Amino acid sequence: MNYRSATLFGHGTPVIGGAARVAALQLFAERMIPGRWNDARQPDESELKQTTIVAVPIESASAKIADGMPTDNEADMDYPVWAGIIPMRHLYSAPVPDPRTQPARPLPEYLRGFASE
C-alpha cells in the first residue's frame, strides 16, 4: 500500500486570551481558504468559549512515504490475481451554495478556482 504518514511530537498549551485566540483562529482559517476570514462573520463570545485552541510547538517529527509498485515476492507474481496500485487523489470539488442564504450570493473571488474542478 502506498501511503504518506507524518507524526509530530510536542507538548500542547491552551491559547489564553481573547485576542490571541481570535488570531489563532484567523491563521487557521486563512491557511484553509485564504480570504475567507475577512468575508465571514467573526466568532462571538459564546463561540469562543466553546472552542479550545491548543498551540503545539513541534519538538520532533518523523515522516514516511511508500510510493510505487508493491515489492511482492517473485514467486507471488505468478499467482492468478490482479496486483498493482489504485491511485487516490485528494481535491476540492465545486462549491455548493447553502440554499438558506438570503438572497443567493455570488461565489467569492477566492473560491472561483474551486468552481472549475
C-alpha positions in Angstrom: 0.0 0.0 0.0 1.3 3.5 -0.8 1.0 6.0 2.0 2.2 9.2 3.4 2.4 9.5 7.1 3.7 12.2 9.5 3.9 12.1 13.3 4.6 15.3 15.2 5.6 15.4 18.8 5.2 18.3 21.2 3.5 19.4 24.4 0.3 21.4 23.9 -0.6 24.5 25.7 -4.0 26.1 25.6 -4.1 29.5 23.9 -5.4 32.0 26.5 -6.7 35.5 26.0 -9.4 36.7 23.5 -7.0 38.4 21.1 -4.6 35.5 20.9 -7.4 33.0 20.4 -9.0 35.1 17.6 -5.6 35.5 16.0 -5.0 31.7 16.1 -8.5 31.0 14.6 -7.7 33.6 11.9 -4.4 32.0 11.0 -6.1 28.6 10.8 -9.0 29.9 8.6 -6.7 31.8 6.3 -4.5 28.7 5.8 -7.5 26.6 4.8 -9.2 29.2 2.5 -7.2 32.4 2.0 -9.5 35.4 2.1 -12.4 33.7 3.9 -11.7 35.2 7.4 -12.5 38.8 6.4 -15.5 37.7 4.4 -17.2 35.6 7.1 -18.8 36.6 10.3 -16.3 36.7 13.2 -16.8 34.3 16.2 -18.9 35.7 19.1 -18.1 35.4 22.8 -20.2 32.2 23.2 -18.5 30.5 20.2 -15.1 31.4 21.6 -16.0 30.0 25.0 -17.0 26.7 23.3 -13.7 26.4 21.3 -10.4 25.2 22.8 -7.3 26.3 20.9 -4.1 24.5 21.6 -0.6 25.6 20.5 1.7 22.7 20.0 5.4 23.6 19.3 6.9 20.8 17.3 9.7 19.2 19.3 10.4 16.4 16.9 8.8 14.8 13.8 9.0 11.8 11.6 7.6 11.2 8.1 7.3 8.1 6.0 6.4 7.7 2.4 5.8 4.5 0.5 5.4 5.1 -3.3 5.4 2.9 -6.4 4.6 -0.7 -7.1 4.4 -3.3 -4.3 7.5 -5.2 -3.5 6.0 -8.7 -3.8 8.0 -11.9 -3.7 8.9 -13.0 -7.2 7.1 -16.3 -6.5 3.8 -14.4 -5.9 3.9 -12.8 -9.4 2.6 -16.0 -10.9 -0.4 -16.1 -8.5 -3.6 -15.7 -10.6 -4.9 -12.4 -9.0 -4.7 -8.8 -10.0 -1.9 -6.8 -8.4 -1.0 -3.2 -8.6 -1.9 0.2 -7.1 -5.1 2.2 -7.1 -4.1 5.9 -7.2 -6.1 8.2 -4.9 -6.3 11.9 -5.2 -7.4 14.5 -2.5 -9.0 17.6 -4.1 -11.7 20.1 -3.6 -14.9 19.9 -5.6 -17.0 22.7 -6.9 -18.6 24.8 -4.1 -22.3 24.1 -3.3 -24.2 27.1 -2.0 -26.4 26.9 1.1 -30.0 27.4 -0.2 -30.9 29.1 3.1 -28.8 32.2 2.4 -30.8 35.3 1.7 -30.6 36.2 -1.1 -28.4 33.9 -3.1 -24.9 35.4 -3.1 -22.3 35.2 -5.9 -19.3 33.0 -5.4 -16.4 35.0 -3.8 -13.4 35.5 -5.9 -11.2 33.4 -3.6 -13.4 30.4 -4.2 -13.6 30.7 -8.0 -10.6 28.4 -8.5 -12.6 25.6 -6.9 -15.5 26.1 -9.2 -13.6 24.7 -12.2 -12.7 21.4 -10.6 
